[in-house]
Amino acid sequence: MTPVTQALIGRKIGMTQIFDEAGKVIPVTVIEAGPCSVVQVKTEENDGYSAIQLGFGDVTLKHVTKPLQGHFEKSGSAPKRTLREFKLEGVTAESGSIFKADVFAEGDMVDVSGISKGKGFAGTIKKNNHSRLKETHGTGPVARHAGSMGANSSPSRIFKGKKLPGHMGAEKVTVQNLKVVKVDAENNLIAVCGAIPGPNKGIVTIVNAVKKSAKTA
């Protein structure tokens, strides 16, 4: 895990637009960020590394497994639907502590990670942006197929990494260097400039940007 100094778990609400002081339209994604409770604090002595486990989203006890029930009882935290672990540098917290949206401020640069929308089975053109063949002069009904798989007698196999049709989407995606445009600490809402991965109501994680670009630094 890459060390970060601020982190939250949130839920994507959707996209909208807001206006800055100059009247310029800014496309933003609104995220319900927190409140997140500290479920576990990991230390070098006990676990071999330092990290903080955060929980987000309340869930009834009957929907929690027995091992997790003991885990929550030990921390003194209410049962949470989603657990994520972050390696936070320079942050001291105790089990039961609450992190809210105000850990971030307007103007901060953040990285947002989530599970992208699943597209099901997709061909090589849609999935890998390949070009199709000509649709004239006897090409046949294979204009959108993957094309050559490689040489025949040597190496007589398909090289690892060959881009082929298959399942598309439903994988972890991180969008880096998004600017926090607005923070509503009272309602635990954060608006970030631009789009983030996943469908509305999808779970995302927000951390401070680990690689600031020259444009945003």
PyRosetta script that sets phi, psi and omega in degrees:
from pyrosetta import init, pose_from_sequence

init()
pose = pose_from_sequence("MTPVTQALIGRKIGMTQIFDEAGKVIPVTVIEAGPCSVVQVKTEENDGYSAIQLGFGDVTLKHVTKPLQGHFEKSGSAPKRTLREFKLEGVTAESGSIFKADVFAEGDMVDVSGISKGKGFAGTIKKNNHSRLKETHGTGPVARHAGSMGANSSPSRIFKGKKLPGHMGAEKVTVQNLKVVKVDAENNLIAVCGAIPGPNKGIVTIVNAVKKSAKTA")
pose.set_psi(1, 138.1)
pose.set_omega(1, 175.8)
pose.set_phi(2, -79.6)
pose.set_psi(2, 128.2)
pose.set_omega(2, -179.9)
pose.set_phi(3, -62.5)
pose.set_psi(3, 138.2)
pose.set_omega(3, 175.8)
pose.set_phi(4, -132.3)
pose.set_psi(4, 169.5)
pose.set_omega(4, -179.1)
pose.set_phi(5, -112.1)
pose.set_psi(5, -17.5)
pose.set_omega(5, 177.9)
pose.set_phi(6, -140.0)
pose.set_psi(6, 141.1)
pose.set_omega(6, -179.0)
pose.set_phi(7, -157.5)
pose.set_psi(7, 147.1)
pose.set_omega(7, 176.6)
pose.set_phi(8, -149.1)
pose.set_psi(8, 154.1)
pose.set_omega(8, 168.9)
pose.set_phi(9, -102.8)
pose.set_psi(9, 141.4)
pose.set_omega(9, -178.8)
pose.set_phi(10, -145.9)
pose.set_psi(10, -178.4)
pose.set_omega(10, 178.7)
pose.set_phi(11, -129.2)
pose.set_psi(11, 127.4)
pose.set_omega(11, 179.9)
pose.set_phi(12, -69.1)
pose.set_psi(12, 125.9)
pose.set_omega(12, 178.9)
pose.set_phi(13, -94.6)
pose.set_psi(13, -44.9)
pose.set_omega(13, 178.9)
pose.set_phi(14, 154.3)
pose.set_psi(14, -178.7)
pose.set_omega(14, -177.4)
pose.set_phi(15, -104.8)
pose.set_psi(15, 151.0)
pose.set_omega(15, 175.2)
pose.set_phi(16, -155.0)
pose.set_psi(16, -164.4)
pose.set_omega(16, 177.0)
pose.set_phi(17, -140.8)
pose.set_psi(17, 147.2)
pose.set_omega(17, 175.7)
pose.set_phi(18, -131.0)
pose.set_psi(18, 166.6)
pose.set_omega(18, -178.0)
pose.set_phi(19, -114.1)
pose.set_psi(19, 137.6)
pose.set_omega(19, 176.4)
pose.set_phi(20, -85.5)
pose.set_psi(20, -176.0)
pose.set_omega(20, -176.2)
pose.set_phi(21, -63.4)
pose.set_psi(21, -26.5)
pose.set_omega(21, 179.4)
pose.set_phi(22, -86.5)
pose.set_psi(22, 0.2)
pose.set_omega(22, -179.6)
pose.set_phi(23, 85.3)
pose.set_psi(23, 9.8)
pose.set_omega(23, -179.9)
pose.set_phi(24, -80.7)
pose.set_psi(24, 136.4)
pose.set_omega(24, 179.7)
pose.set_phi(25, -78.1)
pose.set_psi(25, 131.2)
pose.set_omega(25, 178.2)
pose.set_phi(26, -120.4)
pose.set_psi(26, 116.7)
pose.set_omega(26, 175.5)
pose.set_phi(27, -74.2)
pose.set_psi(27, 127.9)
pose.set_omega(27, -175.9)
pose.set_phi(28, -132.6)
pose.set_psi(28, 155.3)
pose.set_omega(28, 169.6)
pose.set_phi(29, -109.1)
pose.set_psi(29, 129.9)
pose.set_omega(29, -179.3)
pose.set_phi(30, -94.4)
pose.set_psi(30, 130.9)
pose.set_omega(30, -178.3)
pose.set_phi(31, -123.4)
pose.set_psi(31, 130.6)
pose.set_omega(31, 170.5)
pose.set_phi(32, -79.8)
pose.set_psi(32, 100.5)
pose.set_omega(32, -171.3)
pose.set_phi(33, -104.5)
pose.set_psi(33, 103.3)
pose.set_omega(33, 179.9)
pose.set_phi(34, 82.2)
pose.set_psi(34, -170.4)
pose.set_omega(34, -1.6)
pose.set_phi(35, -69.1)
pose.set_psi(35, 142.4)
pose.set_omega(35, 179.7)
pose.set_phi(36, -113.7)
pose.set_psi(36, 130.7)
pose.set_omega(36, 178.3)
pose.set_phi(37, -99.2)
pose.set_psi(37, 145.6)
pose.set_omega(37, 177.4)
pose.set_phi(38, -78.8)
pose.set_psi(38, 112.7)
pose.set_omega(38, -177.5)
pose.set_phi(39, -90.5)
pose.set_psi(39, -34.1)
pose.set_omega(39, -178.6)
pose.set_phi(40, -152.1)
pose.set_psi(40, 141.2)
pose.set_omega(40, 174.1)
pose.set_phi(41, -113.9)
pose.set_psi(41, 116.5)
pose.set_omega(41, -179.2)
pose.set_phi(42, -97.0)
pose.set_psi(42, 139.7)
pose.set_omega(42, -176.8)
pose.set_phi(43, -125.9)
pose.set_psi(43, 162.6)
pose.set_omega(43, 178.0)
pose.set_phi(44, -61.0)
pose.set_psi(44, -37.8)
pose.set_omega(44, -176.4)
pose.set_phi(45, -67.2)
pose.set_psi(45, -44.1)
pose.set_omega(45, -174.7)
pose.set_phi(46, -90.9)
pose.set_psi(46, -35.4)
pose.set_omega(46, -170.8)
pose.set_phi(47, -119.0)
pose.set_psi(47, -8.2)
pose.set_omega(47, -179.9)
pose.set_phi(48, 88.1)
pose.set_psi(48, -5.3)
pose.set_omega(48, 177.1)
pose.set_phi(49, -159.6)
pose.set_psi(49, 163.7)
pose.set_omega(49, -178.6)
pose.set_phi(50, -104.1)
pose.set_psi(50, 130.3)
pose.set_omega(50, 178.7)
pose.set_phi(51, -163.8)
pose.set_psi(51, 164.5)
pose.set_omega(51, 177.6)
pose.set_phi(52, -125.8)
pose.set_psi(52, 130.5)
pose.set_omega(52, 177.7)
pose.set_phi(53, -99.6)
pose.set_psi(53, 122.7)
pose.set_omega(53, -179.5)
pose.set_phi(54, -106.3)
pose.set_psi(54, 148.2)
pose.set_omega(54, 176.3)
pose.set_phi(55, -119.6)
pose.set_psi(55, 144.5)
pose.set_omega(55, -177.1)
pose.set_phi(56, -140.7)
pose.set_psi(56, 138.4)
pose.set_omega(56, 175.3)
pose.set_phi(57, 84.6)
pose.set_psi(57, 114.6)
pose.set_omega(57, -179.3)
pose.set_phi(58, -71.0)
pose.set_psi(58, 148.3)
pose.set_omega(58, 178.3)
pose.set_phi(59, -144.8)
pose.set_psi(59, 146.6)
pose.set_omega(59, 179.9)
pose.set_phi(60, -71.2)
pose.set_psi(60, 152.2)
pose.set_omega(60, -173.5)
pose.set_phi(61, -62.1)
pose.set_psi(61, -32.4)
pose.set_omega(61, -177.0)
pose.set_phi(62, -67.7)
pose.set_psi(62, -15.6)
pose.set_omega(62, 179.3)
pose.set_phi(63, -98.0)
pose.set_psi(63, 12.4)
pose.set_omega(63, -179.7)
pose.set_phi(64, -114.8)
pose.set_psi(64, 135.0)
pose.set_omega(64, -179.9)
pose.set_phi(65, -67.6)
pose.set_psi(65, 158.4)
pose.set_omega(65, -178.6)
pose.set_phi(66, -58.3)
pose.set_psi(66, -44.4)
pose.set_omega(66, 178.0)
pose.set_phi(67, -59.5)
pose.set_psi(67, -41.0)
pose.set_omega(67, 179.6)
pose.set_phi(68, -70.9)
pose.set_psi(68, -31.3)
pose.set_omega(68, 175.6)
pose.set_phi(69, -59.4)
pose.set_psi(69, -44.8)
pose.set_omega(69, 176.9)
pose.set_phi(70, -64.4)
pose.set_psi(70, -35.9)
pose.set_omega(70, 178.8)
pose.set_phi(71, -62.5)
pose.set_psi(71, -44.9)
pose.set_omega(71, -179.9)
pose.set_phi(72, -70.5)
pose.set_psi(72, -38.6)
pose.set_omega(72, 179.4)
pose.set_phi(73, -63.7)
pose.set_psi(73, -38.2)
pose.set_omega(73, 179.9)
pose.set_phi(74, -63.9)
pose.set_psi(74, -36.0)
pose.set_omega(74, -178.3)
pose.set_phi(75, -85.4)
pose.set_psi(75, -13.6)
pose.set_omega(75, -176.8)
pose.set_phi(76, 75.8)
pose.set_psi(76, 16.9)
pose.set_omega(76, -178.7)
pose.set_phi(77, -100.8)
pose.set_psi(77, 149.0)
pose.set_omega(77, 173.8)
pose.set_phi(78, -67.9)
pose.set_psi(78, 151.7)
pose.set_omega(78, -179.9)
pose.set_phi(79, -57.8)
pose.set_psi(79, 136.4)
pose.set_omega(79, -179.1)
pose.set_phi(80, -120.9)
pose.set_psi(80, 146.3)
pose.set_omega(80, -177.8)
pose.set_phi(81, -75.7)
pose.set_psi(81, -36.2)
pose.set_omega(81, -174.2)
pose.set_phi(82, -124.2)
pose.set_psi(82, 132.4)
pose.set_omega(82, 176.2)
pose.set_phi(83, -120.6)
pose.set_psi(83, 135.3)
pose.set_omega(83, 175.5)
pose.set_phi(84, -140.0)
pose.set_psi(84, 148.6)
pose.set_omega(84, -178.4)
pose.set_phi(85, -112.9)
pose.set_psi(85, 136.9)
pose.set_omega(85, -179.0)
pose.set_phi(86, -131.4)
pose.set_psi(86, 140.9)
pose.set_omega(86, 175.2)
pose.set_phi(87, -94.0)
pose.set_psi(87, 93.0)
pose.set_omega(87, -175.5)
pose.set_phi(88, -94.5)
pose.set_psi(88, 125.8)
pose.set_omega(88, 179.1)
pose.set_phi(89, -93.4)
pose.set_psi(89, 133.8)
pose.set_omega(89, 175.9)
pose.set_phi(90, 70.6)
pose.set_psi(90, 17.2)
pose.set_omega(90, -180.0)
pose.set_phi(91, -115.3)
pose.set_psi(91, 123.1)
pose.set_omega(91, 176.7)
pose.set_phi(92, -107.5)
pose.set_psi(92, 129.6)
pose.set_omega(92, -178.8)
pose.set_phi(93, -148.6)
pose.set_psi(93, 155.2)
pose.set_omega(93, 177.2)
pose.set_phi(94, -114.7)
pose.set_psi(94, 156.9)
pose.set_omega(94, 177.2)
pose.set_phi(95, -57.8)
pose.set_psi(95, 133.7)
pose.set_omega(95, -178.2)
pose.set_phi(96, 96.7)
pose.set_psi(96, -11.9)
pose.set_omega(96, 177.7)
pose.set_phi(97, -66.0)
pose.set_psi(97, 155.4)
pose.set_omega(97, -177.0)
pose.set_phi(98, -116.8)
pose.set_psi(98, 129.8)
pose.set_omega(98, 172.7)
pose.set_phi(99, -105.6)
pose.set_psi(99, 129.0)
pose.set_omega(99, -179.8)
pose.set_phi(100, -116.7)
pose.set_psi(100, -179.5)
pose.set_omega(100, -175.1)
pose.set_phi(101, -62.2)
pose.set_psi(101, -22.4)
pose.set_omega(101, -176.1)
pose.set_phi(102, -75.7)
pose.set_psi(102, 5.0)
pose.set_omega(102, 171.4)
pose.set_phi(103, -68.5)
pose.set_psi(103, -19.6)
pose.set_omega(103, 174.3)
pose.set_phi(104, -109.2)
pose.set_psi(104, 155.0)
pose.set_omega(104, -179.9)
pose.set_phi(105, -129.6)
pose.set_psi(105, 160.6)
pose.set_omega(105, 177.8)
pose.set_phi(106, -58.4)
pose.set_psi(106, 133.8)
pose.set_omega(106, -179.2)
pose.set_phi(107, 98.3)
pose.set_psi(107, -13.7)
pose.set_omega(107, 178.0)
pose.set_phi(108, -67.0)
pose.set_psi(108, 150.1)
pose.set_omega(108, 174.6)
pose.set_phi(109, -102.9)
pose.set_psi(109, 131.0)
pose.set_omega(109, -174.6)
pose.set_phi(110, -131.5)
pose.set_psi(110, 159.7)
pose.set_omega(110, 170.2)
pose.set_phi(111, -111.4)
pose.set_psi(111, 132.2)
pose.set_omega(111, -178.5)
pose.set_phi(112, -117.9)
pose.set_psi(112, 128.2)
pose.set_omega(112, 179.9)
pose.set_phi(113, -118.7)
pose.set_psi(113, 143.4)
pose.set_omega(113, 177.6)
pose.set_phi(114, -162.4)
pose.set_psi(114, 176.4)
pose.set_omega(114, 177.3)
pose.set_phi(115, -93.2)
pose.set_psi(115, 122.1)
pose.set_omega(115, -176.4)
pose.set_phi(116, -67.6)
pose.set_psi(116, 162.3)
pose.set_omega(116, 179.0)
pose.set_phi(117, -64.1)
pose.set_psi(117, 135.2)
pose.set_omega(117, 177.5)
pose.set_phi(118, -78.8)
pose.set_psi(118, 132.4)
pose.set_omega(118, -179.2)
pose.set_phi(119, -107.5)
pose.set_psi(119, -1.0)
pose.set_omega(119, -177.3)
pose.set_phi(120, 74.0)
pose.set_psi(120, -158.7)
pose.set_omega(120, 179.0)
pose.set_phi(121, -73.4)
pose.set_psi(121, 130.4)
pose.set_omega(121, -178.9)
pose.set_phi(122, -133.4)
pose.set_psi(122, 147.9)
pose.set_omega(122, 177.7)
pose.set_phi(123, -75.1)
pose.set_psi(123, 173.3)
pose.set_omega(123, -174.0)
pose.set_phi(124, -69.5)
pose.set_psi(124, -24.1)
pose.set_omega(124, 179.0)
pose.set_phi(125, -73.2)
pose.set_psi(125, -47.9)
pose.set_omega(125, -179.6)
pose.set_phi(126, -70.4)
pose.set_psi(126, -40.1)
pose.set_omega(126, -174.2)
pose.set_phi(127, -78.2)
pose.set_psi(127, -42.3)
pose.set_omega(127, -171.6)
pose.set_phi(128, -115.7)
pose.set_psi(128, 6.2)
pose.set_omega(128, 177.6)
pose.set_phi(129, 62.8)
pose.set_psi(129, 32.8)
pose.set_omega(129, 176.7)
pose.set_phi(130, -75.7)
pose.set_psi(130, 161.8)
pose.set_omega(130, 177.4)
pose.set_phi(131, -93.4)
pose.set_psi(131, 152.7)
pose.set_omega(131, 178.0)
pose.set_phi(132, -88.2)
pose.set_psi(132, 166.6)
pose.set_omega(132, 175.2)
pose.set_phi(133, -81.4)
pose.set_psi(133, 171.8)
pose.set_omega(133, 174.5)
pose.set_phi(134, -63.5)
pose.set_psi(134, 147.0)
pose.set_omega(134, 179.7)
pose.set_phi(135, -103.9)
pose.set_psi(135, 26.1)
pose.set_omega(135, -179.3)
pose.set_phi(136, -132.3)
pose.set_psi(136, 171.0)
pose.set_omega(136, 171.9)
pose.set_phi(137, 54.8)
pose.set_psi(137, 51.4)
pose.set_omega(137, 169.5)
pose.set_phi(138, 75.0)
pose.set_psi(138, 19.4)
pose.set_omega(138, 177.5)
pose.set_phi(139, -61.7)
pose.set_psi(139, -31.6)
pose.set_omega(139, 178.4)
pose.set_phi(140, 86.2)
pose.set_psi(140, -173.6)
pose.set_omega(140, -175.2)
pose.set_phi(141, -85.1)
pose.set_psi(141, 41.1)
pose.set_omega(141, -177.1)
pose.set_phi(142, -127.5)
pose.set_psi(142, 26.2)
pose.set_omega(142, -174.3)
pose.set_phi(143, -64.4)
pose.set_psi(143, -26.5)
pose.set_omega(143, -177.9)
pose.set_phi(144, -108.3)
pose.set_psi(144, 14.2)
pose.set_omega(144, 179.5)
pose.set_phi(145, -78.5)
pose.set_psi(145, 172.5)
pose.set_omega(145, -174.0)
pose.set_phi(146, -71.7)
pose.set_psi(146, -21.0)
pose.set_omega(146, -179.7)
pose.set_phi(147, 87.6)
pose.set_psi(147, -158.1)
pose.set_omega(147, -175.3)
pose.set_phi(148, -62.2)
pose.set_psi(148, 138.9)
pose.set_omega(148, 177.0)
pose.set_phi(149, -94.2)
pose.set_psi(149, -5.0)
pose.set_omega(149, -179.4)
pose.set_phi(150, 128.5)
pose.set_psi(150, -174.1)
pose.set_omega(150, -178.7)
pose.set_phi(151, -68.4)
pose.set_psi(151, 156.9)
pose.set_omega(151, -174.5)
pose.set_phi(152, -85.1)
pose.set_psi(152, -68.9)
pose.set_omega(152, -172.9)
pose.set_phi(153, -74.2)
pose.set_psi(153, -31.4)
pose.set_omega(153, 179.0)
pose.set_phi(154, -141.8)
pose.set_psi(154, 121.6)
pose.set_omega(154, 13.9)
pose.set_phi(155, -91.7)
pose.set_psi(155, 3.9)
pose.set_omega(155, 177.9)
pose.set_phi(156, 60.1)
pose.set_psi(156, 32.9)
pose.set_omega(156, 175.8)
pose.set_phi(157, -161.0)
pose.set_psi(157, 166.6)
pose.set_omega(157, 176.8)
pose.set_phi(158, -92.8)
pose.set_psi(158, 128.1)
pose.set_omega(158, -179.3)
pose.set_phi(159, -64.6)
pose.set_psi(159, 143.3)
pose.set_omega(159, 175.9)
pose.set_phi(160, -62.1)
pose.set_psi(160, 137.3)
pose.set_omega(160, -179.4)
pose.set_phi(161, 97.2)
pose.set_psi(161, -3.9)
pose.set_omega(161, 177.6)
pose.set_phi(162, -59.8)
pose.set_psi(162, 128.9)
pose.set_omega(162, -178.6)
pose.set_phi(163, -80.2)
pose.set_psi(163, 117.5)
pose.set_omega(163, -174.1)
pose.set_phi(164, -130.2)
pose.set_psi(164, 167.9)
pose.set_omega(164, 173.9)
pose.set_phi(165, -61.4)
pose.set_psi(165, 156.2)
pose.set_omega(165, 178.7)
pose.set_phi(166, 166.6)
pose.set_psi(166, -166.9)
pose.set_omega(166, -178.1)
pose.set_phi(167, -67.6)
pose.set_psi(167, 133.8)
pose.set_omega(167, -176.5)
pose.set_phi(168, -119.6)
pose.set_psi(168, 136.9)
pose.set_omega(168, 177.9)
pose.set_phi(169, 83.0)
pose.set_psi(169, -163.8)
pose.set_omega(169, -179.2)
pose.set_phi(170, 54.4)
pose.set_psi(170, 44.8)
pose.set_omega(170, 178.0)
pose.set_phi(171, -136.6)
pose.set_psi(171, 159.7)
pose.set_omega(171, -177.8)
pose.set_phi(172, -68.7)
pose.set_psi(172, 130.3)
pose.set_omega(172, 179.5)
pose.set_phi(173, -130.3)
pose.set_psi(173, 136.6)
pose.set_omega(173, 176.9)
pose.set_phi(174, -119.2)
pose.set_psi(174, 127.6)
pose.set_omega(174, 174.7)
pose.set_phi(175, -105.3)
pose.set_psi(175, 123.2)
pose.set_omega(175, -173.5)
pose.set_phi(176, -99.2)
pose.set_psi(176, 157.1)
pose.set_omega(176, 172.1)
pose.set_phi(177, 57.3)
pose.set_psi(177, 53.1)
pose.set_omega(177, 172.2)
pose.set_phi(178, -96.7)
pose.set_psi(178, 137.0)
pose.set_omega(178, -177.3)
pose.set_phi(179, -88.6)
pose.set_psi(179, 132.0)
pose.set_omega(179, 174.3)
pose.set_phi(180, -75.4)
pose.set_psi(180, 115.4)
pose.set_omega(180, -176.1)
pose.set_phi(181, -90.6)
pose.set_psi(181, -36.1)
pose.set_omega(181, -177.3)
pose.set_phi(182, -152.0)
pose.set_psi(182, 144.2)
pose.set_omega(182, 177.1)
pose.set_phi(183, -127.3)
pose.set_psi(183, 122.3)
pose.set_omega(183, 175.3)
pose.set_phi(184, -110.3)
pose.set_psi(184, 90.3)
pose.set_omega(184, -174.8)
pose.set_phi(185, -66.6)
pose.set_psi(185, -30.9)
pose.set_omega(185, -177.4)
pose.set_phi(186, -65.9)
pose.set_psi(186, -37.7)
pose.set_omega(186, -179.6)
pose.set_phi(187, -104.7)
pose.set_psi(187, 7.5)
pose.set_omega(187, 179.9)
pose.set_phi(188, 55.1)
pose.set_psi(188, 51.3)
pose.set_omega(188, 179.3)
pose.set_phi(189, -121.6)
pose.set_psi(189, 139.2)
pose.set_omega(189, 175.3)
pose.set_phi(190, -128.3)
pose.set_psi(190, 132.0)
pose.set_omega(190, 175.6)
pose.set_phi(191, -108.8)
pose.set_psi(191, 121.5)
pose.set_omega(191, 179.0)
pose.set_phi(192, -113.0)
pose.set_psi(192, 145.9)
pose.set_omega(192, -178.3)
pose.set_phi(193, -72.6)
pose.set_psi(193, 126.5)
pose.set_omega(193, 176.9)
pose.set_phi(194, 99.5)
pose.set_psi(194, -171.8)
pose.set_omega(194, -176.1)
pose.set_phi(195, -99.9)
pose.set_psi(195, 153.6)
pose.set_omega(195, 176.3)
pose.set_phi(196, -127.1)
pose.set_psi(196, 160.3)
pose.set_omega(196, -175.2)
pose.set_phi(197, -72.7)
pose.set_psi(197, 157.7)
pose.set_omega(197, 172.3)
pose.set_phi(198, 96.8)
pose.set_psi(198, 166.3)
pose.set_omega(198, 178.3)
pose.set_phi(199, -82.1)
pose.set_psi(199, 168.3)
pose.set_omega(199, 172.0)
pose.set_phi(200, -59.2)
pose.set_psi(200, 141.9)
pose.set_omega(200, -175.9)
pose.set_phi(201, 75.7)
pose.set_psi(201, 3.9)
pose.set_omega(201, 176.9)
pose.set_phi(202, -75.2)
pose.set_psi(202, 148.1)
pose.set_omega(202, 179.9)
pose.set_phi(203, -80.0)
pose.set_psi(203, 134.5)
pose.set_omega(203, 177.9)
pose.set_phi(204, -133.1)
pose.set_psi(204, 160.4)
pose.set_omega(204, 172.4)
pose.set_phi(205, -116.7)
pose.set_psi(205, 141.6)
pose.set_omega(205, -178.4)
pose.set_phi(206, -121.9)
pose.set_psi(206, 123.5)
pose.set_omega(206, 176.0)
pose.set_phi(207, -132.2)
pose.set_psi(207, 159.0)
pose.set_omega(207, 176.1)
pose.set_phi(208, -64.5)
pose.set_psi(208, 146.6)
pose.set_omega(208, -175.0)
pose.set_phi(209, -59.9)
pose.set_psi(209, 128.0)
pose.set_omega(209, -179.8)
pose.set_phi(210, -91.2)
pose.set_psi(210, -18.5)
pose.set_omega(210, 177.9)
pose.set_phi(211, -134.0)
pose.set_psi(211, 94.9)
pose.set_omega(211, 178.7)
pose.set_phi(212, -78.8)
pose.set_psi(212, 129.2)
pose.set_omega(212, 178.3)
pose.set_phi(213, -76.3)
pose.set_psi(213, 163.4)
pose.set_omega(213, 179.6)
pose.set_phi(214, -63.3)
pose.set_psi(214, -29.0)
pose.set_omega(214, -178.4)
pose.set_phi(215, -71.7)
pose.set_psi(215, -32.3)
pose.set_omega(215, -174.8)
pose.set_phi(216, -102.1)
pose.set_psi(216, -11.6)
pose.set_omega(216, -177.1)
pose.set_phi(217, -67.7)
pose.dump_pdb("model.pdb")
